[in-house]
């Protein structure tokens, strides 16, 4: 444990981690994060890329926004989505790298 953090602060960090990981626990949202890690997208672009309904895009975005990992900005009628924190891109990539390494080593993933 980091000695500069108080136990209460660590508890808050763990609670925040759970909230973010729950937001990540969906294949559509992970694909959405992957798209947004490359560059910002409009809501309609996300809808097309993910091949889901507009209401479904909105629901997933609401969860990611609530977790603090995605933000939106308006430009006229267009709504642009982007990653709030660049660290999200690195965290998702690291998890995929771990999973690919497991697959290379012939380990089966239990779901």
Biopython code that builds the backbone (N, CA, C, O; Angstrom):
import numpy as np
from Bio.PDB.StructureBuilder import StructureBuilder

atoms = [
    (1, "UNK", "N", (0.843, -1.182, 0.000)),
    (1, "UNK", "CA", (0.000, 0.000, 0.000)),
    (1, "UNK", "C", (0.880, 1.234, 0.000)),
    (1, "UNK", "O", (1.903, 1.264, 0.685)),
    (2, "UNK", "N", (0.511, 2.222, -0.735)),
    (2, "UNK", "CA", (1.231, 3.485, -0.785)),
    (2, "UNK", "C", (1.159, 4.146, 0.579)),
    (2, "UNK", "O", (0.068, 4.374, 1.101)),
    (3, "UNK", "N", (2.318, 4.458, 1.166)),
    (3, "UNK", "CA", (2.354, 4.998, 2.519)),
    (3, "UNK", "C", (1.822, 6.415, 2.603)),
    (3, "UNK", "O", (1.485, 6.881, 3.691)),
    (4, "UNK", "N", (1.737, 7.123, 1.456)),
    (4, "UNK", "CA", (1.242, 8.490, 1.485)),
    (4, "UNK", "C", (-0.289, 8.549, 1.502)),
    (4, "UNK", "O", (-0.862, 9.596, 1.803)),
    (5, "UNK", "N", (-0.945, 7.447, 1.186)),
    (5, "UNK", "CA", (-2.410, 7.416, 1.183)),
    (5, "UNK", "C", (-2.920, 6.924, 2.529)),
    (5, "UNK", "O", (-2.378, 5.979, 3.103)),
    (6, "UNK", "N", (-3.944, 7.558, 3.014)),
    (6, "UNK", "CA", (-4.607, 7.118, 4.231)),
    (6, "UNK", "C", (-5.497, 5.926, 3.911)),
    (6, "UNK", "O", (-5.944, 5.784, 2.773)),
    (7, "UNK", "N", (-5.767, 5.060, 4.895)),
    (7, "UNK", "CA", (-6.649, 3.911, 4.634)),
    (7, "UNK", "C", (-7.997, 4.312, 4.045)),
    (7, "UNK", "O", (-8.538, 3.596, 3.202)),
    (8, "UNK", "N", (-8.551, 5.460, 4.481)),
    (8, "UNK", "CA", (-9.836, 5.909, 3.945)),
    (8, "UNK", "C", (-9.696, 6.235, 2.457)),
    (8, "UNK", "O", (-10.593, 5.942, 1.666)),
    (9, "UNK", "N", (-8.572, 6.840, 2.082)),
    (9, "UNK", "CA", (-8.331, 7.168, 0.684)),
    (9, "UNK", "C", (-8.217, 5.912, -0.150)),
    (9, "UNK", "O", (-8.734, 5.856, -1.266)),
    (10, "UNK", "N", (-7.545, 4.903, 0.378)),
    (10, "UNK", "CA", (-7.416, 3.639, -0.340)),
    (10, "UNK", "C", (-8.783, 2.994, -0.535)),
    (10, "UNK", "O", (-9.053, 2.432, -1.597)),
    (11, "UNK", "N", (-9.635, 3.066, 0.457)),
    (11, "UNK", "CA", (-10.989, 2.505, 0.333)),
    (11, "UNK", "C", (-11.756, 3.219, -0.764)),
    (11, "UNK", "O", (-12.491, 2.588, -1.523)),
    (12, "UNK", "N", (-11.589, 4.522, -0.850)),
    (12, "UNK", "CA", (-12.258, 5.291, -1.898)),
    (12, "UNK", "C", (-11.734, 4.871, -3.264)),
    (12, "UNK", "O", (-12.510, 4.707, -4.206)),
    (13, "UNK", "N", (-10.417, 4.696, -3.374)),
    (13, "UNK", "CA", (-9.824, 4.281, -4.640)),
    (13, "UNK", "C", (-10.357, 2.916, -5.055)),
    (13, "UNK", "O", (-10.682, 2.713, -6.225)),
    (14, "UNK", "N", (-10.452, 1.975, -4.115)),
    (14, "UNK", "CA", (-10.984, 0.646, -4.448)),
    (14, "UNK", "C", (-12.437, 0.730, -4.880)),
    (14, "UNK", "O", (-12.841, 0.038, -5.814)),
    (15, "UNK", "N", (-13.228, 1.562, -4.221)),
    (15, "UNK", "CA", (-14.628, 1.740, -4.622)),
    (15, "UNK", "C", (-14.726, 2.319, -6.032)),
    (15, "UNK", "O", (-15.573, 1.901, -6.821)),
    (16, "UNK", "N", (-13.861, 3.277, -6.344)),
    (16, "UNK", "CA", (-13.849, 3.859, -7.678)),
    (16, "UNK", "C", (-13.421, 2.819, -8.714)),
    (16, "UNK", "O", (-13.955, 2.773, -9.822)),
    (17, "UNK", "N", (-12.446, 1.981, -8.333)),
    (17, "UNK", "CA", (-11.985, 0.931, -9.245)),
    (17, "UNK", "C", (-13.113, -0.037, -9.572)),
    (17, "UNK", "O", (-13.271, -0.442, -10.723)),
    (18, "UNK", "N", (-13.883, -0.403, -8.585)),
    (18, "UNK", "CA", (-15.015, -1.306, -8.812)),
    (18, "UNK", "C", (-16.006, -0.675, -9.772)),
    (18, "UNK", "O", (-16.510, -1.346, -10.673)),
    (19, "UNK", "N", (-16.292, 0.605, -9.591)),
    (19, "UNK", "CA", (-17.247, 1.296, -10.472)),
    (19, "UNK", "C", (-16.762, 1.305, -11.915)),
    (19, "UNK", "O", (-17.540, 1.078, -12.841)),
    (20, "UNK", "N", (-15.469, 1.568, -12.102)),
    (20, "UNK", "CA", (-14.917, 1.589, -13.462)),
    (20, "UNK", "C", (-14.920, 0.186, -14.059)),
    (20, "UNK", "O", (-15.295, 0.008, -15.218)),
    (21, "UNK", "N", (-14.507, -0.809, -13.279)),
    (21, "UNK", "CA", (-14.459, -2.175, -13.809)),
    (21, "UNK", "C", (-15.855, -2.689, -14.154)),
    (21, "UNK", "O", (-16.013, -3.425, -15.127)),
    (22, "UNK", "N", (-16.856, -2.318, -13.382)),
    (22, "UNK", "CA", (-18.232, -2.690, -13.729)),
    (22, "UNK", "C", (-18.641, -2.039, -15.056)),
    (22, "UNK", "O", (-19.328, -2.655, -15.871)),
    (23, "UNK", "N", (-18.218, -0.802, -15.260)),
    (23, "UNK", "CA", (-18.533, -0.115, -16.518)),
    (23, "UNK", "C", (-17.835, -0.802, -17.686)),
    (23, "UNK", "O", (-18.369, -0.820, -18.795)),
    (24, "UNK", "N", (-16.659, -1.364, -17.459)),
    (24, "UNK", "CA", (-15.905, -2.048, -18.506)),
    (24, "UNK", "C", (-16.442, -3.454, -18.784)),
    (24, "UNK", "O", (-16.105, -4.047, -19.809)),
    (25, "UNK", "N", (-17.259, -3.987, -17.903)),
    (25, "UNK", "CA", (-17.669, -5.390, -17.971)),
    (25, "UNK", "C", (-18.774, -5.645, -18.985)),
    (25, "UNK", "O", (-19.800, -6.244, -18.666)),
    (26, "UNK", "N", (-18.552, -5.182, -20.211)),
    (26, "UNK", "CA", (-19.515, -5.392, -21.270)),
    (26, "UNK", "C", (-18.771, -5.305, -22.597)),
    (26, "UNK", "O", (-18.036, -4.343, -22.821)),
    (27, "UNK", "N", (-18.943, -6.295, -23.492)),
    (27, "UNK", "CA", (-18.204, -6.278, -24.756)),
    (27, "UNK", "C", (-18.474, -5.049, -25.623)),
    (27, "UNK", "O", (-17.562, -4.548, -26.281)),
    (28, "UNK", "N", (-19.701, -4.564, -25.632)),
    (28, "UNK", "CA", (-20.015, -3.384, -26.443)),
    (28, "UNK", "C", (-19.275, -2.170, -25.897)),
    (28, "UNK", "O", (-18.711, -1.384, -26.659)),
    (29, "UNK", "N", (-19.279, -2.020, -24.579)),
    (29, "UNK", "CA", (-18.586, -0.872, -23.990)),
    (29, "UNK", "C", (-17.078, -0.976, -24.195)),
    (29, "UNK", "O", (-16.413, 0.041, -24.394)),
    (30, "UNK", "N", (-16.535, -2.173, -24.150)),
    (30, "UNK", "CA", (-15.103, -2.332, -24.418)),
    (30, "UNK", "C", (-14.771, -1.967, -25.855)),
    (30, "UNK", "O", (-13.752, -1.329, -26.120)),
    (31, "UNK", "N", (-15.631, -2.373, -26.784)),
    (31, "UNK", "CA", (-15.419, -1.991, -28.188)),
    (31, "UNK", "C", (-15.540, -0.472, -28.352)),
    (31, "UNK", "O", (-14.786, 0.142, -29.107)),
    (32, "UNK", "N", (-16.492, 0.121, -27.638)),
    (32, "UNK", "CA", (-16.677, 1.568, -27.678)),
    (32, "UNK", "C", (-15.420, 2.267, -27.155)),
    (32, "UNK", "O", (-14.950, 3.232, -27.759)),
    (33, "UNK", "N", (-14.881, 1.790, -26.045)),
    (33, "UNK", "CA", (-13.659, 2.365, -25.493)),
    (33, "UNK", "C", (-12.491, 2.215, -26.463)),
    (33, "UNK", "O", (-11.655, 3.110, -26.584)),
    (34, "UNK", "N", (-12.442, 1.078, -27.151)),
    (34, "UNK", "CA", (-11.382, 0.862, -28.121)),
    (34, "UNK", "C", (-11.488, 1.882, -29.260)),
    (34, "UNK", "O", (-10.482, 2.455, -29.679)),
    (35, "UNK", "N", (-12.693, 2.104, -29.751)),
    (35, "UNK", "CA", (-12.889, 3.107, -30.805)),
    (35, "UNK", "C", (-12.495, 4.503, -30.324)),
    (35, "UNK", "O", (-11.828, 5.256, -31.034)),
    (36, "UNK", "N", (-12.919, 4.829, -29.115)),
    (36, "UNK", "CA", (-12.636, 6.162, -28.588)),
    (36, "UNK", "C", (-11.167, 6.342, -28.220)),
    (36, "UNK", "O", (-10.685, 7.471, -28.117)),
    (37, "UNK", "N", (-10.460, 5.242, -28.024)),
    (37, "UNK", "CA", (-9.030, 5.350, -27.717)),
    (37, "UNK", "C", (-8.240, 5.799, -28.942)),
    (37, "UNK", "O", (-7.127, 6.311, -28.817)),
    (38, "UNK", "N", (-8.821, 5.604, -30.128)),
    (38, "UNK", "CA", (-8.148, 6.002, -31.371)),
    (38, "UNK", "C", (-8.388, 7.479, -31.674)),
    (38, "UNK", "O", (-7.465, 8.196, -32.062)),
    (39, "UNK", "N", (-9.620, 7.928, -31.496)),
    (39, "UNK", "CA", (-9.976, 9.341, -31.669)),
    (39, "UNK", "C", (-11.428, 9.510, -31.260)),
    (39, "UNK", "O", (-12.159, 8.532, -31.102)),
    (40, "UNK", "N", (-11.842, 10.764, -31.089)),
    (40, "UNK", "CA", (-13.227, 11.003, -30.716)),
    (40, "UNK", "C", (-14.147, 10.609, -31.862)),
    (40, "UNK", "O", (-13.763, 10.643, -33.031)),
    (41, "UNK", "N", (-15.369, 10.235, -31.501)),
    (41, "UNK", "CA", (-16.374, 9.828, -32.479)),
    (41, "UNK", "C", (-17.682, 10.523, -32.155)),
    (41, "UNK", "O", (-17.957, 10.858, -31.002)),
    (42, "UNK", "N", (-18.484, 10.734, -33.188)),
    (42, "UNK", "CA", (-19.837, 11.209, -32.942)),
    (42, "UNK", "C", (-20.672, 10.009, -32.485)),
    (42, "UNK", "O", (-20.291, 8.855, -32.680)),
    (43, "UNK", "N", (-21.795, 10.307, -31.884)),
    (43, "UNK", "CA", (-22.697, 9.249, -31.450)),
    (43, "UNK", "C", (-23.142, 8.414, -32.652)),
    (43, "UNK", "O", (-23.216, 7.188, -32.566)),
    (44, "UNK", "N", (-23.436, 9.076, -33.763)),
    (44, "UNK", "CA", (-23.880, 8.330, -34.950)),
    (44, "UNK", "C", (-22.757, 7.452, -35.508)),
    (44, "UNK", "O", (-23.026, 6.360, -36.008)),
    (45, "UNK", "N", (-21.509, 7.908, -35.432)),
    (45, "UNK", "CA", (-20.388, 7.065, -35.861)),
    (45, "UNK", "C", (-20.272, 5.827, -34.974)),
    (45, "UNK", "O", (-20.038, 4.724, -35.466)),
    (46, "UNK", "N", (-20.436, 6.016, -33.671)),
    (46, "UNK", "CA", (-20.395, 4.869, -32.753)),
    (46, "UNK", "C", (-21.518, 3.889, -33.072)),
    (46, "UNK", "O", (-21.317, 2.674, -33.070)),
    (47, "UNK", "N", (-22.699, 4.429, -33.345)),
    (47, "UNK", "CA", (-23.841, 3.587, -33.688)),
    (47, "UNK", "C", (-23.528, 2.735, -34.912)),
    (47, "UNK", "O", (-23.798, 1.534, -34.924)),
    (48, "UNK", "N", (-22.962, 3.356, -35.934)),
    (48, "UNK", "CA", (-22.632, 2.645, -37.168)),
    (48, "UNK", "C", (-21.537, 1.611, -36.931)),
    (48, "UNK", "O", (-21.665, 0.459, -37.347)),
    (49, "UNK", "N", (-20.465, 2.022, -36.264)),
    (49, "UNK", "CA", (-19.328, 1.122, -36.022)),
    (49, "UNK", "C", (-19.716, -0.080, -35.163)),
    (49, "UNK", "O", (-19.258, -1.197, -35.405)),
    (50, "UNK", "N", (-20.556, 0.153, -34.167)),
    (50, "UNK", "CA", (-20.934, -0.912, -33.237)),
    (50, "UNK", "C", (-22.156, -1.693, -33.711)),
    (50, "UNK", "O", (-22.469, -2.755, -33.173)),
    (51, "UNK", "N", (-22.844, -1.159, -34.723)),
    (51, "UNK", "CA", (-24.037, -1.798, -35.275)),
    (51, "UNK", "C", (-25.091, -2.054, -34.197)),
    (51, "UNK", "O", (-25.611, -3.161, -34.056)),
    (52, "UNK", "N", (-25.388, -0.993, -33.441)),
    (52, "UNK", "CA", (-26.401, -1.072, -32.395)),
    (52, "UNK", "C", (-27.333, 0.136, -32.536)),
    (52, "UNK", "O", (-27.032, 1.075, -33.272)),
    (53, "UNK", "N", (-28.449, 0.104, -31.836)),
    (53, "UNK", "CA", (-29.419, 1.193, -31.920)),
    (53, "UNK", "C", (-28.897, 2.441, -31.216)),
    (53, "UNK", "O", (-27.994, 2.371, -30.382)),
    (54, "UNK", "N", (-29.475, 3.569, -31.565)),
    (54, "UNK", "CA", (-29.100, 4.834, -30.944)),
    (54, "UNK", "C", (-29.370, 4.801, -29.439)),
    (54, "UNK", "O", (-28.562, 5.291, -28.650)),
    (55, "UNK", "N", (-30.501, 4.225, -29.047)),
    (55, "UNK", "CA", (-30.798, 4.160, -27.613)),
    (55, "UNK", "C", (-29.792, 3.274, -26.880)),
    (55, "UNK", "O", (-29.451, 3.541, -25.728)),
    (56, "UNK", "N", (-29.320, 2.230, -27.541)),
    (56, "UNK", "CA", (-28.324, 1.363, -26.936)),
    (56, "UNK", "C", (-26.999, 2.105, -26.781)),
    (56, "UNK", "O", (-26.338, 1.979, -25.750)),
    (57, "UNK", "N", (-26.604, 2.877, -27.797)),
    (57, "UNK", "CA", (-25.390, 3.697, -27.700)),
    (57, "UNK", "C", (-25.520, 4.643, -26.509)),
    (57, "UNK", "O", (-24.588, 4.781, -25.716)),
    (58, "UNK", "N", (-26.665, 5.287, -26.386)),
    (58, "UNK", "CA", (-26.893, 6.235, -25.300)),
    (58, "UNK", "C", (-26.801, 5.572, -23.931)),
    (58, "UNK", "O", (-26.230, 6.136, -22.998)),
    (59, "UNK", "N", (-27.366, 4.372, -23.816)),
    (59, "UNK", "CA", (-27.301, 3.649, -22.543)),
    (59, "UNK", "C", (-25.860, 3.318, -22.165)),
    (59, "UNK", "O", (-25.455, 3.516, -21.020)),
    (60, "UNK", "N", (-25.089, 2.816, -23.127)),
    (60, "UNK", "CA", (-23.695, 2.465, -22.851)),
    (60, "UNK", "C", (-22.871, 3.718, -22.535)),
    (60, "UNK", "O", (-22.035, 3.704, -21.632)),
    (61, "UNK", "N", (-23.112, 4.795, -23.281)),
    (61, "UNK", "CA", (-22.397, 6.038, -23.005)),
    (61, "UNK", "C", (-22.716, 6.570, -21.610)),
    (61, "UNK", "O", (-21.833, 7.081, -20.922)),
    (62, "UNK", "N", (-23.961, 6.453, -21.198)),
    (62, "UNK", "CA", (-24.351, 6.925, -19.870)),
    (62, "UNK", "C", (-23.574, 6.180, -18.779)),
    (62, "UNK", "O", (-23.142, 6.785, -17.799)),
    (63, "UNK", "N", (-23.402, 4.886, -18.950)),
    (63, "UNK", "CA", (-22.662, 4.090, -17.967)),
    (63, "UNK", "C", (-21.195, 4.507, -17.946)),
    (63, "UNK", "O", (-20.610, 4.663, -16.875)),
    (64, "UNK", "N", (-20.602, 4.686, -19.118)),
    (64, "UNK", "CA", (-19.191, 5.082, -19.190)),
    (64, "UNK", "C", (-18.987, 6.512, -18.683)),
    (64, "UNK", "O", (-17.970, 6.810, -18.058)),
    (65, "UNK", "N", (-19.945, 7.388, -18.950)),
    (65, "UNK", "CA", (-19.863, 8.758, -18.439)),
    (65, "UNK", "C", (-20.001, 8.761, -16.919)),
    (65, "UNK", "O", (-19.292, 9.493, -16.228)),
    (66, "UNK", "N", (-20.908, 7.948, -16.405)),
    (66, "UNK", "CA", (-21.120, 7.862, -14.964)),
    (66, "UNK", "C", (-19.857, 7.369, -14.246)),
    (66, "UNK", "O", (-19.574, 7.779, -13.120)),
    (67, "UNK", "N", (-19.111, 6.493, -14.903)),
    (67, "UNK", "CA", (-17.863, 5.986, -14.329)),
    (67, "UNK", "C", (-16.720, 6.984, -14.494)),
    (67, "UNK", "O", (-15.637, 6.787, -13.943)),
    (68, "UNK", "N", (-16.960, 8.049, -15.246)),
    (68, "UNK", "CA", (-15.966, 9.098, -15.400)),
    (68, "UNK", "C", (-14.897, 8.829, -16.443)),
    (68, "UNK", "O", (-13.856, 9.486, -16.446)),
    (69, "UNK", "N", (-15.141, 7.867, -17.333)),
    (69, "UNK", "CA", (-14.114, 7.519, -18.316)),
    (69, "UNK", "C", (-14.387, 8.084, -19.708)),
    (69, "UNK", "O", (-13.487, 8.124, -20.546)),
    (70, "UNK", "N", (-15.619, 8.521, -19.959)),
    (70, "UNK", "CA", (-15.981, 9.096, -21.251)),
    (70, "UNK", "C", (-16.682, 10.434, -20.999)),
    (70, "UNK", "O", (-17.440, 10.588, -20.041)),
    (71, "UNK", "N", (-16.410, 11.380, -21.872)),
    (71, "UNK", "CA", (-17.080, 12.683, -21.835)),
    (71, "UNK", "C", (-17.635, 12.973, -23.224)),
    (71, "UNK", "O", (-17.259, 12.330, -24.204)),
    (72, "UNK", "N", (-18.527, 13.943, -23.291)),
    (72, "UNK", "CA", (-19.097, 14.345, -24.578)),
    (72, "UNK", "C", (-19.016, 15.857, -24.707)),
    (72, "UNK", "O", (-18.973, 16.590, -23.719)),
    (73, "UNK", "N", (-18.996, 16.294, -25.949)),
    (73, "UNK", "CA", (-19.076, 17.720, -26.248)),
    (73, "UNK", "C", (-20.010, 17.885, -27.437)),
    (73, "UNK", "O", (-20.107, 17.013, -28.300)),
    (74, "UNK", "N", (-20.680, 19.001, -27.462)),
    (74, "UNK", "CA", (-21.603, 19.295, -28.563)),
    (74, "UNK", "C", (-20.973, 20.300, -29.511)),
    (74, "UNK", "O", (-20.265, 21.223, -29.107)),
    (75, "UNK", "N", (-21.260, 20.084, -30.788)),
    (75, "UNK", "CA", (-20.882, 21.047, -31.820)),
    (75, "UNK", "C", (-22.065, 21.104, -32.778)),
    (75, "UNK", "O", (-22.192, 20.282, -33.685)),
    (76, "UNK", "N", (-22.919, 22.084, -32.560)),
    (76, "UNK", "CA", (-24.156, 22.148, -33.330)),
    (76, "UNK", "C", (-25.048, 20.985, -32.950)),
    (76, "UNK", "O", (-25.347, 20.780, -31.773)),
    (77, "UNK", "N", (-25.475, 20.221, -33.948)),
    (77, "UNK", "CA", (-26.342, 19.065, -33.692)),
    (77, "UNK", "C", (-25.547, 17.809, -33.358)),
    (77, "UNK", "O", (-26.104, 16.826, -32.868)),
    (78, "UNK", "N", (-24.247, 17.845, -33.624)),
    (78, "UNK", "CA", (-23.409, 16.661, -33.407)),
    (78, "UNK", "C", (-22.959, 16.575, -31.949)),
    (78, "UNK", "O", (-22.622, 17.581, -31.325)),
    (79, "UNK", "N", (-22.963, 15.351, -31.423)),
    (79, "UNK", "CA", (-22.438, 15.077, -30.092)),
    (79, "UNK", "C", (-21.196, 14.221, -30.279)),
    (79, "UNK", "O", (-21.262, 13.127, -30.840)),
    (80, "UNK", "N", (-20.061, 14.728, -29.804)),
    (80, "UNK", "CA", (-18.786, 14.027, -29.930)),
    (80, "UNK", "C", (-18.432, 13.375, -28.597)),
    (80, "UNK", "O", (-18.599, 13.975, -27.535)),
    (81, "UNK", "N", (-17.944, 12.147, -28.667)),
    (81, "UNK", "CA", (-17.562, 11.388, -27.482)),
    (81, "UNK", "C", (-16.054, 11.194, -27.491)),
    (81, "UNK", "O", (-15.447, 11.000, -28.544)),
    (82, "UNK", "N", (-15.460, 11.248, -26.309)),
    (82, "UNK", "CA", (-14.009, 11.063, -26.203)),
    (82, "UNK", "C", (-13.669, 10.515, -24.825)),
    (82, "UNK", "O", (-14.462, 10.612, -23.888)),
    (83, "UNK", "N", (-12.475, 9.938, -24.717)),
    (83, "UNK", "CA", (-12.009, 9.432, -23.430)),
    (83, "UNK", "C", (-11.671, 10.613, -22.531)),
    (83, "UNK", "O", (-10.994, 11.552, -22.949)),
    (84, "UNK", "N", (-12.143, 10.557, -21.308)),
    (84, "UNK", "CA", (-11.863, 11.610, -20.342)),
    (84, "UNK", "C", (-10.415, 11.529, -19.872)),
    (84, "UNK", "O", (-9.757, 12.552, -19.683)),
    (85, "UNK", "N", (-9.926, 10.311, -19.686)),
    (85, "UNK", "CA", (-8.566, 10.082, -19.190)),
    (85, "UNK", "C", (-7.782, 9.214, -20.169)),
    (85, "UNK", "O", (-8.254, 8.141, -20.545)),
    (86, "UNK", "N", (-6.607, 9.649, -20.587)),
    (86, "UNK", "CA", (-5.816, 8.823, -21.506)),
    (86, "UNK", "C", (-5.381, 7.503, -20.871)),
    (86, "UNK", "O", (-5.087, 6.541, -21.580)),
    (87, "UNK", "N", (-5.341, 7.454, -19.556)),
    (87, "UNK", "CA", (-4.945, 6.221, -18.869)),
    (87, "UNK", "C", (-5.897, 5.065, -19.157)),
    (87, "UNK", "O", (-5.507, 3.901, -19.071)),
    (88, "UNK", "N", (-7.141, 5.383, -19.496)),
    (88, "UNK", "CA", (-8.121, 4.341, -19.821)),
    (88, "UNK", "C", (-7.638, 3.537, -21.020)),
    (88, "UNK", "O", (-7.751, 2.311, -21.039)),
    (89, "UNK", "N", (-7.109, 4.220, -22.008)),
    (89, "UNK", "CA", (-6.587, 3.543, -23.197)),
    (89, "UNK", "C", (-5.493, 2.560, -22.803)),
    (89, "UNK", "O", (-5.472, 1.422, -23.270)),
    (90, "UNK", "N", (-4.599, 2.999, -21.953)),
    (90, "UNK", "CA", (-3.480, 2.149, -21.533)),
    (90, "UNK", "C", (-3.955, 0.970, -20.680)),
    (90, "UNK", "O", (-3.443, -0.141, -20.814)),
    (91, "UNK", "N", (-4.925, 1.211, -19.812)),
    (91, "UNK", "CA", (-5.444, 0.137, -18.961)),
    (91, "UNK", "C", (-6.112, -0.946, -19.806)),
    (91, "UNK", "O", (-5.880, -2.135, -19.587)),
    (92, "UNK", "N", (-6.931, -0.546, -20.760)),
    (92, "UNK", "CA", (-7.606, -1.516, -21.629)),
    (92, "UNK", "C", (-6.595, -2.291, -22.466)),
    (92, "UNK", "O", (-6.718, -3.504, -22.635)),
    (93, "UNK", "N", (-5.598, -1.586, -22.988)),
    (93, "UNK", "CA", (-4.572, -2.247, -23.790)),
    (93, "UNK", "C", (-3.787, -3.248, -22.948)),
    (93, "UNK", "O", (-3.468, -4.340, -23.418)),
    (94, "UNK", "N", (-3.477, -2.883, -21.720)),
    (94, "UNK", "CA", (-2.723, -3.777, -20.838)),
    (94, "UNK", "C", (-3.510, -5.058, -20.569)),
    (94, "UNK", "O", (-2.940, -6.149, -20.591)),
    (95, "UNK", "N", (-4.790, -4.939, -20.319)),
    (95, "UNK", "CA", (-5.623, -6.116, -20.071)),
    (95, "UNK", "C", (-5.650, -7.011, -21.310)),
    (95, "UNK", "O", (-5.522, -8.230, -21.195)),
    (96, "UNK", "N", (-5.815, -6.415, -22.494)),
    (96, "UNK", "CA", (-5.800, -7.216, -23.732)),
    (96, "UNK", "C", (-4.445, -7.889, -23.934)),
    (96, "UNK", "O", (-4.383, -9.028, -24.399)),
    (97, "UNK", "N", (-3.363, -7.199, -23.591)),
    (97, "UNK", "CA", (-2.028, -7.787, -23.714)),
    (97, "UNK", "C", (-1.882, -9.003, -22.798)),
    (97, "UNK", "O", (-1.299, -10.011, -23.196)),
    (98, "UNK", "N", (-2.400, -8.915, -21.589)),
    (98, "UNK", "CA", (-2.359, -10.046, -20.654)),
    (98, "UNK", "C", (-3.155, -11.226, -21.215)),
    (98, "UNK", "O", (-2.706, -12.370, -21.152)),
    (99, "UNK", "N", (-4.327, -10.943, -21.759)),
    (99, "UNK", "CA", (-5.167, -12.006, -22.315)),
    (99, "UNK", "C", (-4.518, -12.649, -23.537)),
    (99, "UNK", "O", (-4.559, -13.869, -23.693)),
    (100, "UNK", "N", (-3.923, -11.835, -24.399)),
    (100, "UNK", "CA", (-3.222, -12.393, -25.575)),
    (100, "UNK", "C", (-2.043, -13.258, -25.147)),
    (100, "UNK", "O", (-1.782, -14.296, -25.755)),
    (101, "UNK", "N", (-1.333, -12.840, -24.109)),
    (101, "UNK", "CA", (-0.203, -13.632, -23.602)),
    (101, "UNK", "C", (-0.701, -14.977, -23.074)),
    (101, "UNK", "O", (-0.056, -16.004, -23.285)),
    (102, "UNK", "N", (-1.829, -14.976, -22.400)),
    (102, "UNK", "CA", (-2.395, -16.233, -21.912)),
    (102, "UNK", "C", (-2.763, -17.142, -23.073)),
    (102, "UNK", "O", (-2.519, -18.347, -23.019)),
    (103, "UNK", "N", (-3.346, -16.576, -24.117)),
    (103, "UNK", "CA", (-3.715, -17.376, -25.284)),
    (103, "UNK", "C", (-2.479, -17.940, -25.984)),
    (103, "UNK", "O", (-2.479, -19.089, -26.425)),
    (104, "UNK", "N", (-1.422, -17.123, -26.083)),
    (104, "UNK", "CA", (-0.180, -17.599, -26.701)),
    (104, "UNK", "C", (0.415, -18.770, -25.926)),
    (104, "UNK", "O", (1.013, -19.670, -26.515)),
    (105, "UNK", "N", (0.251, -18.755, -24.614)),
    (105, "UNK", "CA", (0.805, -19.815, -23.771)),
    (105, "UNK", "C", (-0.121, -21.020, -23.706)),
    (105, "UNK", "O", (0.130, -21.969, -22.963)),
    (106, "UNK", "N", (-1.196, -20.974, -24.492)),
    (106, "UNK", "CA", (-2.104, -22.110, -24.568)),
    (106, "UNK", "C", (-3.064, -22.240, -23.420)),
    (106, "UNK", "O", (-3.687, -23.286, -23.236)),
    (107, "UNK", "N", (-3.187, -21.179, -22.643)),
    (107, "UNK", "CA", (-4.127, -21.222, -21.517)),
    (107, "UNK", "C", (-5.526, -20.921, -22.016)),
    (107, "UNK", "O", (-5.746, -19.981, -22.779)),
    (108, "UNK", "N", (-6.443, -21.718, -21.580)),
    (108, "UNK", "CA", (-7.839, -21.466, -21.925)),
    (108, "UNK", "C", (-8.410, -20.481, -20.924)),
    (108, "UNK", "O", (-8.147, -20.562, -19.724)),
    (109, "UNK", "N", (-9.188, -19.560, -21.436)),
    (109, "UNK", "CA", (-9.826, -18.585, -20.566)),
    (109, "UNK", "C", (-11.155, -19.125, -20.097)),
    (109, "UNK", "O", (-11.980, -19.558, -20.902)),
    (110, "UNK", "N", (-11.361, -19.097, -18.799)),
    (110, "UNK", "CA", (-12.623, -19.564, -18.247)),
    (110, "UNK", "C", (-13.557, -18.368, -18.113)),
    (110, "UNK", "O", (-13.194, -17.335, -17.550)),
    (111, "UNK", "N", (-14.749, -18.527, -18.633)),
    (111, "UNK", "CA", (-15.724, -17.445, -18.586)),
    (111, "UNK", "C", (-16.889, -17.872, -17.748)),
    (111, "UNK", "O", (-17.837, -17.106, -17.572)),
]
sb = StructureBuilder()
sb.init_structure("model")
sb.init_model(0)
sb.init_chain("A")
sb.init_seg("    ")
for serial, (resi, resn, name, xyz) in enumerate(atoms, 1):
    if name == "N":
        sb.init_residue(resn, " ", resi, " ")
    sb.init_atom(name, np.array(xyz, "f"), 0.0, 1.0, " ", f" {name:<3s}", serial, name[0])
structure = sb.get_structure()
